């Protein structure tokens, strides 16, 4: 691998290319892998808490999914009670100590379980943050990718858990940085991906991303390929899974030597929407049309199973249960679980079961108007047939709702929800972390 120049002007500006890429990938928000989808998180300091990032806010359960409340999206991302249909949707990550980071217009941080969301300061202030990632083992260290107004992009670090971000930049390039991630099994190992008009690259640092420590490997020179980091293997820092989205096809590539070489392990027509490297080493990848691709631990090749219309996949560390974000309209539920390795999924929660805003005063005050609107949008308190579910836990073959029996008002409501659930074009956090 060649050493990568850290100079901002090392390559020519790619303003037109960046504009196209940002439009195609959901602009100023991503977790690197699936922009604009849902994500599920399991805070390490709370064994019964589940956090579910949705396109209307952050849902919180303190009892393993039995009951749910939420912090509304406008309060999370901007500290305001702006309209439900705001243009930007929050993306979430959880630090090793439990605080939550969210990104949309601003990068915000909550250290009180989604009650308050002060804006991060420093080098990210007023900037477009396209990705960020907290160190899985060090709650103070967070990296963020910033897209500058001139089309350049750079990586900056926080050493206080995301409260403030430092200057100078750790890495600068006029290519488009598409993601960054930090290894769990070995301290200091950081990976990033970038794309330019000449191809896609994989970037590696073994020194916490420090300036001058980066090396680069060309992933592919195929025009239009968008690379995203899906996950770093939790027990082997040199094994990394990438998503390579190219036109009508989507692939998962894998390196076992820290980026020196790659092999493609799955290619599909269409797009993946979720990914999980499970605790036993099995790999799961889902699509929005209900296909689940599974590679059991110790094997090669994927088998295909039916399931819900996947919006995310996740697993609490140290357990075997798999969680899947579903499409409430066509699957009949919003979050499901599998205890048999993805052979079947069963409903755990529907958005219609939300109890309201979190009970802390700031959320109660700032999300009350949002809650009044969203009850009508989601049909909370209404009785409806929101789709068919197969006995095995997957979606019915036809999907969709039963408008003929539900009535025109409910059909209009379903259309509104479908629009809200699909806006943004994003396929997290696992979210696929």
Secondary structure, DSSP 4 states (H G I P E B T S, - for coil): -EEPP--TTSS---HHHHHHHHHHHTSS---SS-TTS-EEE--TT-TT-EEEEETTEEEEESSTTSS-EEEEHHHHHHSS---TT-S---EEEE-TTS-EEEESSSEEEESSTTS--EEPEETTTTSEEEEEEE-SS-TT-EEEEEE-TTS-EEEEEESSTTSEE-SS-SEEESSEEEEEEE-SSSTT-EEEEEEETTEEEEEEESSTT-TT--EEEEEE--TT-EEEEEEE-SS-TT-EEEEEEETTEEEEEEESSTTS--EEEEEEES-EEEEEE-TTS-EEEEETTSEEEEE-TT--S-EEEE-S--SEEE--TT---EEEE--HHHHS-SEEEESSTTS--EEEE-GGG---B-SSHHHHHHHHHHHHHHHHHHTTT-------B-TTSSB-SS-S--HHHH-HHHHHHHHHHHHHHHTT---------
